[in-house]
Amino acid sequence: MERELLVAEIKTLVISSLGLPLDFNAIHDDEPLWGGRYHVGSMAALEILMVLEDRFGVQFPDEA
């Protein structure tokens, strides 16, 4: 998958998960979600991780 397409899909999934009324172009590639203007909390972060795991078939470790 081309990088641009992958980034656009991830942004779209994040926006959808957070219920934000934005187009994916509104999020800059290097913009933080945690501590940034979107104020993503821990529960929203878990939701995003689960959506990414389901969509891309990857596993994020439960422990950091």
Residue pairs with C-beta under 8 A, 6 or more apart in sequence:
1 9
7 29
8 24
9 55
10 52
11 24
11 27
12 24
13 48
13 51
13 52
13 55
14 27
14 33
14 48
14 51
15 22
15 23
15 24
15 27
16 51
17 44
17 47
17 48
17 51
18 38
18 40
18 44
18 47
18 48
20 38
31 37
33 40
33 45
33 48
34 40
34 45
40 48
49 60
52 58
52 60
53 59
53 60
